[in-house]
Amino acid sequence: MTVWSELTGQAEAIALFRAAASFQPGAAADAARADAALAATESGAVASGPANQMTHSWLITGPAGSGRSNLAFAFATALLSGNHDGDEATAAQVRARSHPDLQVLTTEGVIIKIADVRETVRRSHYSPSVGRYRVIIVEDADRMAEHASNVLLKELEEPPERTVWILCAPSEADLLPTIRSRVRSVRLRVPTVADVAELLVRRNGISPELAERAAREAQSHIGMAQRLATSAEARDRRQETLTTALEVRSVSSAVLAAARMLAIAGADAEAITVQRDAQEREHTLRSLGIAPGQAIPPALRGQIKAMEDDQKRRAKRSLRDGIDRILVDLSSLFRDVIMLQLGRTDAVINRELEGKIAAAATRSTPAETLATLDAITTARHRIEANVAPLLALEAMLVSFRRT
């Protein structure tokens, strides 16, 4: 077993990072200056330059579920261990986020705060304590607003010699052009359904049939596939969402369906956050020396309030992510509809609903189905622009009406 063993479908990127992890420190700063204007190649393996050359800043891009963060942490483990395949002791510290030379900048909210970026930049100047490098991973780098991105940009222009930045984002276009010009880009491919299913069988002990269904319905999104494979409730909520969409016949049913979908997204978000919030609160109270049931001293209420505010932001993001996942599932549903309308019966994603999908295909034309897919895209854009989710869902579902 190596640090790369649980990654799937990214052989080229893994080979690149293994080679880079073998590069000896000391040349990183020179490589950074030489690579300041690198452009990514079409293959997505790496920008131009020696394939095994180490540089001070990397950008891993790829669609949701392609394994950006997993690859970033695997690369960090290889860098920190001094072995391009990693070692178990370092891997355990990285998994626990407790390695002294690893720093992770992420957010449970909608955006990454500029104060957090400034603190991360300040700490990036610490020398490595036990490893060859200090490694900083920025998950969801696309969630940095422009002013926060500018703080990071200044650091990437003149980085410490032994510090390595690893940024993760859906695409290069999600970051400022000035940041893109100072990182080496690695583009990930969407894993195949077979690759994701094989990973679920090997890593989670899921039956091959359930693993294939989960990977197919998740459209190769690794994290969502694992959730669908391990949670019957998640599978049931997804099935109800798609069935509800197919049953919209009137404006009133569209309004009711929107409310139901919002409730389903809320239940899904709650399933993810409630237990975690309770554990976080218990841990915080224990670390502050407050026994269960004991009143919180006034001097500590500020810390508890800050924790609760973070949990509220996390709940908001989880709800938005849940709604977006519903919209992705609806896109797969109406993609299936138009595929049947065009005679492509071999490309259906939601095979368990194929009978209902076939019936829906007879009630509309391909042009109407395309209009429905456009309405789903519009709803996603509106929700990203902070339109009330219920209103966006209602407007979308009205276009689903079929007699």
C-alpha positions, 0 to 999 in steps of 0.5 A: 500500500502506498499513499496513492493506493486509494486514488482512482482514474488519475494515473498521469497526475499520480505519476507527475506528483510522484516524480515531483516528490522525488525532487530534492529541495533547494531548487524549488525557488529557482523552479518557481521563478522559471515557471512563473508563466507556465501554461497547462498543456491539453493533456492536463498532466502538467505545464511545460517543463521537465515532468519531474521538476518541483515548483513552489505552487501547484493548482489541481483542477477538476470537476467535483468528485474527481478527487482534487483534495485527495490527490492534494493530501497524497502529494503533501504526504509524499513531500512531508515524508521524504518518500515519493510513496509516503509512509504510514506515520506521516500519512496518519498525521496528514489524515488527522491534520496534525503534522507540524509542517502541514497547514490546510486553508479551507472553509465550511462557509460560502467564502474563505475569509481574508483574515484566514488567508492572511494568517495562512500567509503569515504562517507560510514563512515558518521553516519546516520543523521535521520535513523537507517542506512546509506544505499548505493546501488551499481547498476550494480556492475558488471560494476566495473573493478577489481581495483575499486572492490578492493577498495570496497572490503577493505570497506566490510572487515571492514564496519562501524557498521551502514552502509549497502551496497546493491549491484546489479548484474546479477550473483554472478560470475560477482563479485570478489570471495573475494567480494562474500565471504563478502556479503549475496546473494539473488537470484531473479527468472524470473517473469512469464509473467502473473505476469509482465502483472498483474503488468502493468495492476495494475500500468500503467492501460494497457489493459490486452491484450496489457500487456500480449503481452508486457510481453511475447515479453519482456520475463518477463523483467519488464522495457522492458515490460513497455516500449513496453506496453507504446510506440507504436514506441518501438513495431514497431521498435521491429517488424521491427527488427524481420521482417528484420532478417527473410528476409535475403536471401543473403550476400548483404541483410545481410549487409543492414539488419545490417545497418538497425538494427544499425539504429533502435538501434540508434533511440531507444537509441536516444528516451531514451536519447535526452529528458533527455539530454535536460532537464539535460542541461536546469537544469544545466544552470539554476542552474549555473545562465545562462539564455536561449540563454546566452553565457556560461562564460569561468569559467563555460565551464569546468562544461558544458563540463563535463556534455556533456562528461557524456551525450556522455558516456550515449549515448554510453551505451544506444546504446550498450544496444539497440543493445543487446536488439535487439540480445535478441529479435532475440534469441527469434525469432529463439527460436520460429523457432526451437520450431516449427521445433520440433513440439512445437506450444504452446511455441511461444513468437512472436505470432504476427509473427507466420505465418512468423516464420512457413515459416522460419521453413520450410526453415532450419533444427533444426541444422541450427537454432541452428547454427543461435542461436550460431551466435547471442551469438557470436555477443553478446560476440564480441560486449562486447569485443568492436568489431565494432557493425556493423561488428559483426552484419554483421557477424551474419546476414550472417549466417541467409541466407536461400534460 
